[in-house]
């Protein structure tokens, strides 16, 4: 019996070695095929004077995309002058301010094109027996006071240890909305200062 376990251990070692060698051979073959190990320069066809999809480097202003003149602008830039703060579906200052304000809570879902942020249940260590969940809606592409709406949900533990929905004071949602707006204004001011410098 002892001899079989020793043979099995050697067999496993040989199989692992063979698998590692096969992997190394596959990787080196792939890199060689890509030209990584071949010295020398690659020659590409001259694209001067060409236009259309076969030209990978068109002249400035000649490139057309399905996303329009400016292309797909997800992270800002460009500057159309309408103060949307970026190319996502909602105002990027409100979006980032909402994420910053709710950063202490675990995030369950975030949709920057629909403008919805949903947190997971959060239980403050100082307030055992109750937990909160927040849903934030960003309603506008402009930085406006009515461009953000917050819904707060609260649950308390009952005698059986289960969670029961309880009402939340509307002032709580308003305080979170105000904190988001203050943070969004700070981000906007910082952006304007950086553009002026």
N, C-alpha and C positions, 0 to 999 in steps of 0.2 A: 504494500500500500504506500509505503514511504517513497518507493522508487517512482510510482506513478505521479505523485505530486511534484517531485523534482523534475520529471520529464515534462509535466504540464507547465511548470514555471519556465523551463527553457523554451518550450514551444511558444508561450506567450511573448517571451522576449524576442524570439525570431520573427514572429508576426508583427510586433511593433516596429522592429527594425525595417522589415520589408515595406510596411506602410509608410514610414518616414522617408525611405529611399524613393518610393513611388511618388510621394508628394514633392520631394525635392526635384526629381526628374521632370515632373509636370510643370512646376514653377519655372525651372530653368529653360525648358522648351518654350513656354509661353513668352518669357522675356526675350529669348533669342528671336522668336517670330516677330516680336514687336520692334526689333532692331536695337534693343538696349545694349547688347554685347557686340554689335557690329560697329566697328570703327568707321569713320567716314561720314560724309554729309549726305543728307537726303535731298533729292532734287524734286521740286514741285513745279507744276506747270505755271507759266507766266499768266497772271490774271489781268495784266494791264489792258485797258480798253474794253474789257468784258463787263457785262451787266447781267443782272438777273440772279437766280438762285444758285448758279454755279460759281459765282464770285464770292469767296468767303470774306473778302476785305473791300467792300465798295467804297467809293469816295464818300466823304462826309455829306450827309443829307440825302444820299441816294437810297438808304436802307429803308424798307417798308416792313412793317410787322402787322400781325393780326390784332395787336393791342393798340393800334393808333400811332400817331406821330411821335409821342414820347415813350412808347413802349410800356411795359408793365412796370409800374412804379410802386413797389411795395413799401420801401423803407424811407420814403421822403425824397427830397431833392426836386429838381425841376423848377418849381416855383411858378404856379399859375396865378398867384396873387389873390386867391380866394381864401387863404388862411385855413385850409383844411388840415395842415400839419402833416401831410404825407399822402401816400397812395393807397392806404388800406380803406376798407369800406366805410369807416367812421373817422371821426376826428382823432388823430394820433395822440394829441396832447391829453384828451380825455381818456383815451385807451390806456396810455402809459400811466397816467395819474391814478386810474382805477386799479391797475395792477400794483402800483406802489402802495396805495392806501390799504389794499386788502392783502398785502404780502404776508401778514402774520397768520393768515388762514390758509389751510391746504386748498389747492386749486383742483376742482373737479373737471371743468370744461372752460375753454376760452375760444371764441369765434371772432376774429378781428374783422371779418367781412360782414357778419351779421350784427356785430356789436354787442355780444352777450358774454358775460363772465359769470360763471357759477362756481361758488366755492363748495367745498365739502363741509361736513359738520365740524365745527370747532368748539372744543370745550376748554374754557379758561381754567387753568390749574387752581386759581384762587376761588372759583365759583363751581365747586363740584355739584353735580346733579342737574345742570342745565347746559345746553349747547345751542349754538347759533349757526345758521347758514345764510349766505347772502347771494342774491342774484342782482347783477348790475346790467342795465340796458343803456347803451350809448345810442342816442336817438338822432343825431345830426352829424353832418360832416364839418359843421362849423363849431368853433369854440363859443358855446352859448351857455347861459345859466340853466336853461331848460333842456339842455342836450344830454343830461344824464338822469336816470331814474334808478333808484335802489329799492329792492324788496328784501326785508329781513324776516327770517323765519326762526322761531325759538321753540325749543322743546325742553320739558322738565321730566325727571324720572318720577314715576308714581311708586306706590307702596310695593308693587310687584316687581319693580326694577325695569319696567318697560318705559319707553319714551312716549310722551304725550304732548301734542301740539298745544302751545299756549300763546295768547295774544302778545304782540310786541307794540310798544309805544311808538307812534308815528314819528316822534322826535328823533328816535334812533336812526331811522332811515334818512331823515333830513340832515342830521349831523354827519353821516357818512357822505352824503351828496355834497355837503359844504366842504368837507375835507378833500374830496376828489377835485372840486372846482378850484380850491386854493392851490393844490398841487399842480393842476393843469396850467393855471396862470403862471406859477413859478417856472414850469418847463417852457412855456411860451416866451416868457421874459428872457430866460437863459438863451433860448434859440435866437431871439432878436439881437441880444448882446453879442453872441458869437458871429452872427452875420455882419454886424457893424464893425467888428474887429478884424 
